């Protein structure tokens, strides 16, 4: 790939994607409502400049969106799944066409590196491709009945409206993880993106509508409502939305789960991570350092799968620490659109404050700062969102270590004994998303992957915690929420299961041999 200059034609990109200033914040497809809610200004953490503003949707606009979505579902669910898959295939082609400007907008609005922005758009393409094949594989089961002349089977039907609440750190991919599967399953979607990244959401809605309009898709299959937490609360309380897929903090997820659970709805939760890599004496250090560094500083530590903890055997602890300090000394921090830089900004100054607070807290609890952290100032750092990735020696029981800080802070934790001692430390946090072990010892690897090993939804051997392929189900346990998105059989959460029994005999025998004579 050719180098891209650190400055881009922002207005040109917005124009390519069909975005103009003061966009309205609610859409049912081709219809963009004249919203009159609060003005949400999207500021780039890259340079602190205002990109554009959006008028937020109100509960009244939300009501209009939901009513349109309900009508669309009645029609959309009747379209054969392979035909729905064909429309999603065309969406993948549309995204391919606009991959560069959309990736640049992701990078500029959210702050991740351009390569990561383009990679996120590629995830959208990949999940669409996965969903196309899935549209012909929405399988049920056939089983034998205990009653003669009877046949039993299971089938899956679409749920209805899927509410999607997404976070700023993956502003387009997580939406498409949900929509691509939900659409081929026959559902319609209402999306409330993070108010920190509204423009990428508008771009996705506009690109989707181009494809949907060309295929006469009913108005209301793809819907967008932009607003804050109050609008999300309206959605989670709505009994007309059978499934809420929410990505964000554990605190937010607990609130969503309680609200949706109170109305006996379904939740798909992707919440916090506190991910660790175990480094055993049998690890290949040539693999350890790049895996740990990218996991810790990629996306400026703002991935739910970011590496927060390194659990290092005491026999190699000093060697690993020295290698990490050397690697951190080579990091280049700056404009994420400049591909010479490794680390971009945090999303906003509030995130910077949490970063500073965490570093202060780890020292108060008895930790030792190995690579100092600081807020960067001066030319190129005018937004106030750039920080130095930090490393601290810590104890796993420190309260700050037990907490997920969405910033590039890596905690080094020493262990002695065998792999089981390391696993106990790894599992000794409330979260359970991603985990990894670095070892060339087969017994250690298998112990880590066993039922007595990692308690996370993702467990890797000789790769880091960060990043996941589309083909596998993504999600975690404990305070990560238990949800699964993307590949494997994650599609089942977007559907309702139905067991069917057909009697093709001339009698009516009852199950369990029960006799009922009239």
PyMOL commands that set and color helices and strands:
alter all, ss='L'
color gray80, all
select helices_A, chain A and resi 10-16+59-76+81-97+99-110+114-134+173-185+198-214+229-237+250-262+285-301+317-328+349-364+399-402+419-427+442-449+490-494+511-513
alter helices_A, ss='H'
color red, helices_A
select strands_A, chain A and resi 23-24+26-27+39-43+50-55+141-144+150-158+161-165+188-192+222-225+243-247+266-270+275-279+307-313+368-371+390-393+409-415+431-432+434-438+458-461+473-474+477-478+485-486+495-503
alter strands_A, ss='S'
color yellow, strands_A
deselect
rebuild
show_as cartoon
